[in-house]
Amino acid sequence: MYLNTIQPAPGSKKPAKRVGRGIGSTLGKTCGTGHKGQKSRSGGYHKVGFEGGQMPIQRRLPKFGFTSRKKAYSVEVRLHEIASLSDHNLIDIALLKENRIIPGDSKQVKIIKSGDIDVAVNIKGIKATKGANEAIIAAGGKIEE
């Protein structure tokens, strides 16, 4: 490879617009800038981030980052995930964290009816939707709150 053989990738370089070359070029007379206004003037443009006098977003937002105080402590668990823990006598939040079904910072867990359960499980300290509750009881399990 020699320096005189290097070429840009095809399509990466567009030909420059030739403005002011007559009405047939679509860039004649006003050269594509339209009539009047700041953008049509020579040197007439505004600084980066200018929003027409509205308070710019970089000034509306706080200087330093922040973390929302409201965290997603509530987590949903599906029935088939509960069924996978059927070899344990009692299923609670600690067991779900231990088996990495829910994140470690979860405080509330709710079982939703998604998937099937055909094994009897005992659940303690976990809420369940109406459909999930019926499915667990129909499989021979029970829920203690």
Buried (B, 14 or more C-beta within 10 A) or exposed (E): EEEEEEEEEEEEEEEEEEBEEEEEEEBEEEBEBEEEEEEEEEEEEEEEEEEEEEEBEEEEEEEEEEEEEEEEEEBBBBBEBBBBBBEEEEBBBEBBBEEEBBEEEBEBBEBBBBBEBEBEBBBBBBBBBEEBBEBBEEBEBEBEE
